[in-house]
Each structure stands twice: as C-alpha cells, then as structure tokens.
Amino acid sequence: MKKIINTPETFVIEMCKGMIKAHPELDFIEKYKIVKRRELTPGKVTLISGGGSGHEPAHGGFVGTGMLDAAVCGDIFASPSQTQVYQGLKAVASPAGTLMVVKNYSGDCMNFNNAASDAKEDGLLVDAVYVNDDIAVKDSLYTVGRRGVAGTVYVHKIAGAKAEEGASLPEVKRVAQKVIDNVRSFGFAFTSCTVPAKGTPTFDIGADEMEFGVGIHGEPGRRREKLQSSDVLADTIVKDLIEDLKLKKGEEVALLINGFGGTPLQELYLFNNSVSNELEKNKIKIYDTLVGNFMTSIDMAGASVSVLRLDDELKLLLDAPVSTPALRKGSSSKEATDALAAVKAVAKALASAGLGTLSPAAVVADGATVAAKAVSAVDKASFAVKGKAKVGETINTAAFVKWIDYMADVIIENEVHFCEMDSVAGDGDFGMSIAKGFKQLKADWDTRVKTDIGAFLKSSGEIIKEYCGGASGPIWGSAFRGAGKAAEGKEEITLKDLGDILAAALKAVQDTGERSFGRGAVVGDKTLVDALAPTAEALASSAKAGEKLLIGLKKGAEAAVAGAEYTKSIAARMGRAGTVGERSIGYPDAGAYGLGVIFTQMANQLSKIK
C-alpha cells in the first residue's frame, strides 16, 4: 500500500483540517469530526448529511451555500456515531428545522435516527429522508433495501437550493423526496479499494475481470464478469436505468458520470460519451451533465452512472447558484468570498485584542477542556474498583472489570483479522470499527464508573456508542447499555445472572434494529444475533441445570462458535452482508464470527483473573 498518510488513526481528522485550510469559509469541530458552514443563514432550514469517510469529496466537499450546512464525518467506510450526529444537529439547529439526508445503509440509519430522537427530546425540529438510488440491490427482502450512492449528490443540491429560497421544512423534505423518487444509479469496478487501516484490497479480482453493481464501500458487486468495452457497459447500464426509472421517450434527465477515485478523468469523459449516446438512442434528452469524482470509494478504479428525471421545478432548483468546495455554479461564490472576508476581519479583531485567532472549533475544544476539568472534580470513589477480584461460582465487580478489559484486548488484537473476515461479503471495516471503540474505552478506563457491574457496563457503553464506527456503535453500545440495566446494582453475578445479562443485551440490539429498520434481527438473518442468541440460551440452560460457572461459560462460547458456523450456510437478510445476498453463502457473518472468538477467549480467561 502506497498512500500519503501519517497514521490510520489520524487520517480523517488531518484530511478535514486540510480541507478547512483550503476553504476557510468552512469550520471544523474536531472533537466530533463535523465540517460546517462557518456562517449559517439565520432562519433557514438547515441540511445535514454525512457518513463514512473515503467517499471524498462527499460529504464535507458539499458543505456551503446552496447545499449542506454540515457534514458529519465517520471513520473510513464507517458511519459517524450517534453522538457525532447529535452534536452536528445541535451545531446547525435552526428555528425552521433541520433535514437529515441519510444514505440507506444500516449504520447510517441507526446512528442518524437515534441522534434525531435525542435531538427531538431536546426540542429541536428534525426530519429526514433516506436515499436509495442504487438499483444494483433489487431484493426488497433486505431490510435496509437499496443503497444510497452517487444520486445523493442531487438530493444535496436540490434540497439545498430549496432551503436557500426560505422554504419550510416540509417543503424542503418534499423536494428532497421527489429527487429520491426520480434518481437511479448503477456502478461497476475494475479494482478493489484499500482501506488505510487494513492495508490490503477489500477483495481480490483478476486482471481481466470487473465487479458489476459494486457498492461505494468496496462491497463486492451483483456479479463478476469479464471486462467489457465502454459502449457495451453503457448499453447494459442505461437499459437497466431506463427500465427501473420507467423513463419514456422525450423525457429530460440530469446525468452524473461519477468516478470512484481511481479512474482518470479522460476515461470518465470517454464513458460519458458512451452513456450519452445510449440515452440519445433511446430518445432521452440530457438537460445537464456532471462528470468527475463526486462519491468515491477511496482509490477504486471504476465509475457509476446516475440519472435524475427532471421537471420544471427540479430544473429550476438544479440551476440555482451553489458554492461548495466540490461544486460551484452561478453567482453564490461571492457569498463565500464575503463570508471569508468577514472571518478574516473577526480574526484580525481578535488578534488585536490579544485573543489570537480563536475559531468556533477552538471554542469547542476549550469546552471539552472545561468538561474534562469538571469530571476531575467529581468524587473519584465512583471511578475506583472496590476490593480484589474474586471468581468462584460468582464474579465480583473487580473481576468483571478486569474481564471486560481482557475483552477489549481480544478485540484490539483481532482488528485486522476481523476486517479480513468482513471483506468477503461486507465492506472490510468491522474489526476497525469495534476496535476503535474499545481502544477508546481503555484510554478512558479511569473515567468509567465502577461502583457495581451494571454501572460499569452502562458507563462503558457510553464510550462504545460514541467511538465504535458504523452500525457497530449503536449495536454494541445498546448491547452494553441493555446489559448494564440487567445488572444494575449488582456487585456480584452468577451464571444465571450472566444469562440474563446477555439476554438483555440481545433484546437491546433487537430494539435498536426495530427503531432503525422496522424490525430487529433474528436468528437466520446472518448477523451477530446468530451467535448472541444461542449464547444467551446456552448460559440460561446451563444455569437451570445447576452446572458450574466455568462449564456454563464454555458451553456459551461453543454455542457462539456454532452459531457463527451456521451463518456460512445461509444468505444474509440483514446487516453488513444484506446487500450481496446469496454471494455471502459459504462465509460466516463477521459479527457472529467475532463474537465466537471473543466469547471463547473470555471463557478461557475467567479462571485466570486474580
């Protein structure tokens, strides 16, 4: 792997800082990785979007006049956390309300939906639309359904233009949904991409092969084929787009030829010629064309085609002025220039007053420092473990805390391995996503409440929910919170208690799915539930049979491994592999497999804790 990089851990933050230095009309809230407009338009409906990084210029590149007010940046290919999105909603809160533009991926839906729920409890006006333009995913049985890909750019542009007009939140949402209903996309790839933390391609592909229907996270496509010429590709893709969108002769469309990051612009223009010719052959009129990198997949070679059916309203909004780092049109660039001049004037005034060049981002950083000082003033007794670790037929709080510390070590040690397991049918980030959360948990170990097992689990869940990437944040965070509620006030737990704790964790995970997608995962969906549910059942059965603690734990771990093994034989219906369906057969679900590894090593370790 050859990349311009310092460390994978600092990659996203340093990238965002570089963006802000190139475009000082924007601001960066580093603590929560939020790129926002430095000057918000008073009284306007605000737009917020985001997702995993690695798709640049999406999403920070579309922050500015006429598009987004803020973009929340997750780690590479991992959704931003619920906490990040919540802070983003607060940063752009408007009396007119905020519209979230969410790409239809499980992690994005979970984190944005749950953040909106928190924001609404605070009295903020929030609504959302969900972009699902990728026709490569056709099976409606997949709970998440079609993926949100490059068509999202049109949603940002047109909804942003409507908001600039001073339209109400329902009106902005209406036009955003109108775009979603009328835009379709399809992509292909000649190579995989390389996630910095993994260091190797997400999938292997032959020199004479291509992935047809690939996702923007490096997921394998609908099928693998031999390389095709530009004209043949265009013919196939345009036919599928016309059929799915039910385009009729004489209709007008906007056309987006989107590169995935590794394809030269000359090839994109050549491909645009092929696609445009096919549309013209089918008597479809092209009103506007965009060619370039707008929604990428790091360094993947390949492209996607997006077609948006237009009417007079959408054409007017498409033509409206816009000024962002990645898209500029019309006269609104003057507004950005004026805003920059105002920022420089404020900076000069601050410097003259001896306050330096204090920015909103610096204020946030200072706020974090103040908060840290406040925490240090809290009674330290709640952060310390009472007594020595004891393990017999019960586990006391001190031993349990050490046990979870060991769990974090297992996850961190298996980071790359879990990514490799996820790269077959997922997007290769599972290990990185959960390891990030547990690394932060260990870093914040001394600030976790350890008065009892329940308090410790809930306190740990706060870190996991915020720092685990993608869908892992809400899933693992809710599991820890649910487990903590089941163990509330308990300073010692038995085998039966452990079964109850895991059962509560399972329910919390399913409740999170219910809030996000309308139903929670069950055994047979090919998710971590296939390992978690049998483990909880095995512990409960062992406790009911009166078996020893360590025997019950061993049986629970064996049930997790068996559950993960079972996922090899089934097609995914939910979760990270849901979009590739039967292509996931023969491979275990990465989350279920990971639980098998974690529970096995934890069962072996417990008797060694002192």
Summary of the structure (lengths in Angstrom):
residues: 610
radius of gyration: 25.0
end to end distance: 42.7
largest distance: 78.8
contacts: 2344
relative contact order: 0.10
helix: 51%
strand: 15%
